[in-house]
Amino acid sequence: MDLITPLLIFGARLCDVSLGTLRTIAVVRGKTVNAWIFGLLEILIWLMAISRVLTTLQTNVLNLVAYAIGFATGNVVGIMIERRLAMGNEVIRVISRSKGAEIARVLRKMGQGVTEFEGKGKDGPVTMLYIIAARTDVPEVLKRTREVDPECITILADVKTTSLRIRSFTAPTGWRAVVKKK
């Protein structure tokens, strides 16, 4: 029994579906060139995989199973890649009953921009903080926020575009450090 062909089909689907996930993200974020490149690579790989499955459909069901498993696994891998790349920005809204000014001070000291608003909550006055952060910085911003006020409310939302260029306050690592130097 030939196991190389099903493995190649699985690998091709893993790659093309992962690229499809990245292409979709690029489309949503308005990254035209990235979406074009991802789309081109995705369809080329898909055509190779589907042609092999269709030509052997009657004789090798294992190819079909590998195709399906590659699709499912590619979705998971695509999501993992997107999380790892952490492209784009997030809006973080923080609502604090008593420590909003202190949270803002801590975040500003880290180099993070913060806008403060005074508001009225169900139980009285609150401070609302509005933060636009690079997605790579969000875990650290949330950690510091919770250290100051464990009772605060945080709301996260994805940002499609912003007129402000957001720079990460964390040092780039891995391939990002190399790309930044160029």
ChimeraX attribute file (.defattr): number of C-alpha atoms within 10 A of each C-alpha:
attribute: neighborCount
match mode: 1-to-1
recipient: residues
	/A:1	5
	/A:2	9
	/A:3	9
	/A:4	10
	/A:5	16
	/A:6	22
	/A:7	16
	/A:8	17
	/A:9	29
	/A:10	24
	/A:11	20
	/A:12	25
	/A:13	28
	/A:14	27
	/A:15	22
	/A:16	27
	/A:17	24
	/A:18	26
	/A:19	26
	/A:20	22
	/A:21	22
	/A:22	21
	/A:23	25
	/A:24	16
	/A:25	16
	/A:26	19
	/A:27	16
	/A:28	12
	/A:29	16
	/A:30	13
	/A:31	13
	/A:32	13
	/A:33	12
	/A:34	16
	/A:35	20
	/A:36	14
	/A:37	12
	/A:38	20
	/A:39	20
	/A:40	16
	/A:41	15
	/A:42	22
	/A:43	15
	/A:44	12
	/A:45	19
	/A:46	19
	/A:47	13
	/A:48	13
	/A:49	23
	/A:50	17
	/A:51	12
	/A:52	18
	/A:53	23
	/A:54	12
	/A:55	10
	/A:56	14
	/A:57	13
	/A:58	9
	/A:59	9
	/A:60	16
	/A:61	13
	/A:62	19
	/A:63	26
	/A:64	21
	/A:65	15
	/A:66	22
	/A:67	25
	/A:68	16
	/A:69	16
	/A:70	24
	/A:71	22
	/A:72	16
	/A:73	18
	/A:74	24
	/A:75	20
	/A:76	14
	/A:77	18
	/A:78	21
	/A:79	14
	/A:80	13
	/A:81	15
	/A:82	14
	/A:83	12
	/A:84	10
	/A:85	12
	/A:86	14
	/A:87	14
	/A:88	15
	/A:89	23
	/A:90	20
	/A:91	17
	/A:92	20
	/A:93	18
	/A:94	22
	/A:95	24
	/A:96	25
	/A:97	18
	/A:98	14
	/A:99	18
	/A:100	22
	/A:101	15
	/A:102	14
	/A:103	24
	/A:104	24
	/A:105	15
	/A:106	15
	/A:107	19
	/A:108	13
	/A:109	10
	/A:110	14
	/A:111	13
	/A:112	20
	/A:113	15
	/A:114	18
	/A:115	12
	/A:116	15
	/A:117	12
	/A:118	13
	/A:119	13
	/A:120	11
	/A:121	13
	/A:122	6
	/A:123	7
	/A:124	8
	/A:125	13
	/A:126	20
	/A:127	22
	/A:128	25
	/A:129	20
	/A:130	18
	/A:131	21
	/A:132	24
	/A:133	22
	/A:134	22
	/A:135	21
	/A:136	21
	/A:137	19
	/A:138	20
	/A:139	10
	/A:140	15
	/A:141	21
	/A:142	15
	/A:143	12
	/A:144	16
	/A:145	24
	/A:146	15
	/A:147	11
	/A:148	15
	/A:149	18
	/A:150	12
	/A:151	14
	/A:152	19
	/A:153	14
	/A:154	15
	/A:155	11
	/A:156	14
	/A:157	11
	/A:158	13
	/A:159	15
	/A:160	11
	/A:161	11
	/A:162	9
	/A:163	5
	/A:164	7
	/A:165	10
	/A:166	15
	/A:167	12
	/A:168	16
	/A:169	14
	/A:170	12
	/A:171	9
	/A:172	13
	/A:173	10
	/A:174	7
	/A:175	8
	/A:176	11
	/A:177	11
	/A:178	10
	/A:179	10
	/A:180	9
	/A:181	6
	/A:182	5
